Amino acid sequence: MSYELDTRLVIGLASSALFDLGEADQVFRREGEAAYRAYQLENRTQTLAPGVAFPFIKRLLSLNDLSPKDDPLVEVILLSKNDPDTGLRVMDSIKSHGLGISRAVFLQGRSPHRFIDALSISLFLSANEIDVRDANAAGHAAGQVLDSSFVDEDGDDELRIAFDFDGVLADDQSEAVFQASGLVGFHEHEQRNAGIPLSPGPLAPFLHKLRKIQALEEQKVMDDRSYVRKLRVAIVTARNAPAHERVITTMRNWDVVVNEAFFLGGVEKRRVLEILRPHIFFDDQQSHLTPAAAALPCVHIPFGSLNRKT
């Protein structure tokens, strides 16, 4: 009987997002593929240090405690541009860190996005901008993990995920209105359309899969009042009143729930994010991510007109 992926939350993950490959990457860039291969084989027994997405992935996989071991809620699949031989160090490091990742694809330099549909992947994460943009151009949900000095707090198992709204969860049609008509025109447009839900953006399917896990936790709380939820989802958006109502309308129409929402109206997002301390934050605008990335794991979603390179 085949192992079904469609009903699970599946993350496709490049090794550059999961581990710190800075030194190995420098060898590749400076000395070429043969030297890189020799370096990885010589250092195979040296466990790779956690990368930017490591805390998110570790805590996401811990949500599998909510389901039977033979029927996990979450599946993480390594999509690596290593060949199988040089990829052994990555797989050994996954084992050393105790991560529940057993499925991997090694492509020896070829783009991984061609396999996203075949593996039912809801989100692909990589530190490689070109790979992420190729995946996005092909219509897949993909994000570039940005450098960060974030240090995870191991005191609890809570997973905090934060999303921008327009261009991430929803499409960028309202952003286009803002670019064309300015803030006043944007607010007037959103007020007129407050009762009309926006169309889904690239990470809407990911949010829907998270909703299934939230529902399981809600049932856990009903069965056992002492149960402490592991998953918290927040929206952190530059919208403010009166444009806030359309966000709520959209979430209600999609039948999804977020635990927290911050309608900041142009206040720098980093101020809130440093307190919220999400294990990952998704935004489509570099101007919001650059100030925050130093303090927390950030992912750029290169979606919509603001991210089209001329």
C-alpha positions in Angstrom: 0.0 0.0 0.0 1.5 3.4 -1.0 2.2 6.2 1.4 -0.2 9.0 0.8 1.0 12.6 1.1 -2.1 14.6 -0.1 -3.8 14.7 3.3 -0.7 15.7 5.2 1.1 19.1 5.6 4.2 18.6 3.4 7.2 20.9 3.5 9.9 20.7 0.9 13.2 21.9 2.4 16.6 22.7 0.9 19.5 21.8 3.1 20.6 25.5 2.9 17.5 26.4 4.9 17.8 23.6 7.5 21.5 23.8 8.2 24.4 26.3 8.3 26.2 25.5 5.1 28.2 28.7 4.9 31.7 27.2 5.1 30.8 24.4 2.6 29.3 27.0 0.3 32.5 29.1 0.4 34.5 26.0 -0.6 32.2 25.4 -3.6 32.3 29.0 -4.7 36.1 29.4 -4.2 37.4 26.1 -5.4 34.6 24.4 -7.4 32.6 21.2 -7.3 35.5 18.7 -6.9 36.9 20.5 -3.8 33.3 20.8 -2.4 32.8 17.1 -2.8 36.1 16.3 -1.1 35.3 18.7 1.7 31.9 17.2 2.4 33.3 13.7 2.4 36.2 14.6 4.7 33.8 16.3 7.1 31.0 13.8 7.0 31.2 12.9 10.7 31.0 16.6 11.6 27.3 17.3 12.4 26.1 20.5 10.6 25.0 23.3 12.9 21.3 24.4 12.8 20.3 26.9 10.1 17.6 29.6 10.1 14.7 27.3 9.5 15.8 24.6 11.9 13.7 25.8 14.9 10.6 26.1 12.7 11.1 22.6 11.3 11.9 21.0 14.6 8.8 22.4 16.3 6.6 21.7 13.3 7.7 18.0 13.3 6.8 17.9 17.0 3.2 18.4 16.1 3.2 14.8 14.9 2.8 13.9 18.6 -0.9 14.7 18.0 -1.3 11.7 15.6 -0.5 8.0 15.5 3.2 7.3 14.6 2.2 5.5 11.4 0.0 8.4 10.3 1.9 11.7 10.8 0.3 15.1 10.3 3.5 16.7 9.0 6.0 15.4 6.5 9.2 17.2 5.7 11.0 16.2 2.5 14.6 17.2 1.8 15.0 18.6 -1.7 18.7 18.9 -2.2 20.9 20.1 -5.1 23.7 17.8 -3.7 24.2 14.4 -5.3 23.5 11.4 -3.2 27.1 11.0 -2.2 27.7 14.6 -0.9 24.3 14.6 0.6 25.2 11.9 3.1 26.5 14.6 5.5 23.1 16.3 5.5 21.3 13.1 6.1 23.7 12.1 8.9 23.2 15.6 10.5 19.4 15.2 10.3 19.8 11.9 12.2 22.2 13.4 14.7 19.8 16.2 15.5 16.9 13.7 16.0 14.7 15.2 13.3 11.9 13.0 11.9 12.9 13.5 8.3 13.4 10.3 6.3 12.5 11.2 2.7 15.0 13.0 0.5 15.5 13.9 -3.2 19.1 14.6 -4.4 19.4 16.4 -7.8 23.1 17.2 -8.3 22.6 20.8 -9.2 19.2 20.7 -10.9 16.3 22.8 -9.8 14.0 21.1 -7.3 10.8 22.9 -8.1 9.8 20.3 -10.8 9.0 17.7 -8.0 6.9 19.9 -5.8 3.5 18.8 -7.2 4.5 15.1 -7.4 5.3 15.2 -3.6 2.2 17.3 -2.6 4.4 20.0 -1.2 2.5 22.9 0.3 5.6 25.1 0.9 9.2 25.0 -0.4 11.9 26.7 1.6 15.4 27.4 0.5 18.2 30.0 1.1 18.8 30.0 -2.7 17.0 33.0 -4.3 17.1 31.6 -7.8 15.5 28.3 -6.8 12.8 30.1 -4.9 12.0 32.4 -7.7 11.9 29.5 -10.2 9.4 27.7 -8.0 7.3 30.8 -7.6 7.3 31.5 -11.3 6.1 27.9 -11.8 3.1 28.6 -9.5 4.3 27.0 -6.3 4.4 28.4 -2.8 8.1 29.1 -2.2 10.1 31.3 0.2 13.7 32.4 0.5 15.0 31.9 4.1 17.0 35.0 5.0 20.1 35.1 7.2 19.4 35.6 10.9 21.1 35.5 14.3 17.9 34.2 15.9 18.5 31.8 18.8 15.7 29.4 19.7 14.4 29.1 23.2 14.1 25.5 24.1 11.9 26.0 27.2 8.7 24.9 25.6 7.3 23.2 22.5 5.2 26.0 21.3 5.4 26.8 17.5 4.7 30.4 16.6 4.1 31.2 12.9 3.5 34.8 11.7 2.3 35.9 8.2 1.9 39.1 6.4 -1.5 39.2 4.7 -1.5 40.8 1.2 0.8 39.0 -1.2 1.3 36.1 1.2 -2.0 34.7 2.5 -4.1 36.7 0.1 -3.2 37.7 -3.5 -1.9 41.2 -4.2 -4.9 42.8 -5.8 -5.4 45.2 -3.0 -1.7 46.0 -3.0 -2.1 47.0 -6.7 -4.9 49.4 -5.6 -2.6 50.9 -3.0 0.2 51.4 -5.6 -2.2 53.0 -8.1 -4.3 55.1 -5.7 -2.3 55.7 -2.6 -3.4 55.2 1.0 -6.6 57.2 0.8 -7.7 55.4 -2.3 -6.7 52.0 -0.8 -8.8 52.6 2.3 -11.8 53.7 0.3 -11.5 50.6 -1.9 -11.2 48.2 1.0 -14.1 49.8 2.8 -16.3 49.4 -0.2 -15.3 45.8 -0.5 -15.1 44.9 3.2 -17.7 42.1 2.8 -16.0 40.6 -0.3 -13.2 38.0 0.5 -9.9 38.3 -1.3 -8.6 35.5 -3.5 -6.1 33.1 -2.0 -2.4 34.0 -2.2 0.6 31.6 -2.4 0.5 30.5 1.3 -3.2 30.1 1.7 -3.0 26.3 1.1 -0.3 26.1 3.8 -2.6 28.0 6.2 -5.5 25.6 5.5 -3.2 22.6 6.4 -2.3 24.3 9.6 -6.0 24.8 10.3 -6.5 21.0 10.4 -3.8 20.8 13.1 -5.4 23.7 15.0 -8.7 21.8 15.0 -7.1 18.7 16.5 -5.7 20.9 19.3 -9.1 22.5 19.9 -10.5 19.0 20.4 -7.6 18.2 22.7 -8.5 21.2 24.9 -12.2 20.2 25.0 -11.2 16.7 26.1 -8.5 17.9 28.6 -8.6 21.4 29.9 -5.0 21.1 31.1 -3.7 20.6 27.5 -1.4 23.4 26.3 -1.7 24.2 22.6 1.5 23.9 20.7 0.6 25.9 17.6 -0.1 29.7 17.5 -0.7 31.5 14.2 -0.5 35.3 13.8 -1.1 37.9 11.1 1.2 40.9 11.2 0.0 43.4 8.5 0.6 47.0 7.5 -3.2 47.3 7.1 -5.2 49.3 9.7 -8.8 50.4 10.1 -10.9 50.6 8.0 -8.9 48.1 5.9 -8.8 45.5 8.7 -12.4 44.3 8.2 -11.6 42.7 4.8 -8.9 40.6 6.4 -11.4 39.2 8.9 -14.0 38.7 6.2 -11.5 36.7 4.2 -10.4 34.5 7.1 -14.1 33.8 7.9 -14.9 32.9 4.3 -11.9 30.6 4.1 -12.9 29.0 7.4 -9.5 29.5 9.0 -8.6 30.9 12.4 -5.6 32.9 13.5 -4.8 33.3 17.2 -3.5 36.9 16.9 -3.7 39.8 14.4 -1.8 43.0 14.4 -3.1 45.8 12.2 -0.1 48.2 12.4 -0.9 50.9 9.8 2.7 51.5 8.9 4.3 51.0 12.3 7.5 49.0 11.8 6.7 45.3 12.1 9.9 44.5 13.9 8.6 46.3 17.0 5.8 43.7 17.4 7.8 40.7 16.0 10.6 41.1 18.5 8.0 40.6 21.3 6.0 37.9 19.5 9.2 36.0 18.6 7.8 33.8 15.9 9.8 30.8 14.8 9.2 32.0 11.2 7.7 35.1 9.6 6.6 35.3 6.0 6.3 38.6 4.1 6.4 39.5 0.4 8.3 42.8 0.9 12.0 43.1 1.6 11.5 46.5 3.3 9.6 44.8 6.1 11.9 41.8 6.3 15.3 43.5 6.4 14.8 45.2 9.8 13.3 42.1 11.3 15.7 39.4 9.9 18.5 40.2 12.3 16.3 39.2 15.3 14.1 36.4 14.0 13.8 33.8 11.2 12.3 35.6 8.1 11.2 34.2 4.8 10.7 36.3 1.6 7.8 35.3 -0.6 8.7 36.7 -4.0 5.0 36.9 -5.2 3.1 39.6 -7.1 3.9 42.7 -9.0 6.2 44.2 -6.3 8.6 41.3 -6.8 8.8 41.2 -10.5 12.4 41.9 -11.6 12.7 44.2 -14.7 
